[in-house]
């Protein structure tokens, strides 16, 4: 997005639709809206890419969330000052020593025990050389919305950032470097499963009946029947007590064969494409961890290969068989850190 008016409109929509753990008070929301005409973009958005635009989640959710957080903090501090300054005793007066207000609760709220949502993460420079802080600060985070069937958390190392196309489609991608300004297209995503396509590369073929794809085995069977795709392995897995299957998906088709792909629509209506399997490179496989979380399917997709990603190749980055070799170690650490909690914190 290039125009300030467009960005302000998006921030207003963000404030109107944001569903965080603690909704903003009306007076704070109104004050933030009042500040919007003076708000300007800190930097231009990065260009479009694959996987529904590899940078759209970053350029929208991260920037809007960060700016909204700054505005909310400023308004909140102003409100505190405005409501307390008239109660402060004069300097040097007999009651100049203040005691804590008895109305301030010392017990933390339930929300305080929740890990920070990815969308609300503190930002940090992406590398040791500093620069604009557009990556996540290393730490433990939960998926950003309240639509997931459980509290799902991951431990994110330095040099990764959130990519979030929708409320039930979230994840983290590794920072690629200056030679790929539109992002790496390499990392880990979580998606819920709604309507499954009969053929991801031919949407005119229609969709499969929900009763046949609503279980782990049903979805894995449906994926195995997709024309032009090959399931190279399928093994049972357990992640934090929840069972499922790990399959590796490949294709020897060309990009022209699958120019616009869709594996399924999420329950919230977000298209989940077949990247990187739709890129015409059999070595660019997708690891799909299909989990049953108390009757709801959650698919964890990983681009767990060492070479240059199709999204990077599309930006003119040369093929390098070891470009993501070190990233694979961190990716596995993130996968190993996944925790799924269905009980109240």
Buried (B, 14 or more C-beta within 10 A) or exposed (E): BEEBEEBBEBBBEBBEEBEBBEEBEEEBBEBBBEBBEEBEBEEEBBEEBBBBBBBBBBBBBBBBBBBBEEBBEEBBEEBEEEEEEEEEEEEEEEEEEEEEEEEEEEEEEEEEEBBBBBBBBEBBBBEEEEEEEBBBBBBEBBBBBEBBBBBBBBBBBBBBBBBBBBBBBBBBBBBBBEEBEBBBBBBBBBBBBBBBBBBBBBBEEEBBEEEEBBBBEBBBBBBEEBEBBBBEEBEEBEBBEBEBBBBBBBBEBEBEBBEEBBBBBBBBEBBBBBBBBBBBBEEBBBBBBBBBBEEBBBBBBBBBBBBBBBBBBBBEBEEEEEBBEEBBEBBEEBBEBBBBBEEEE
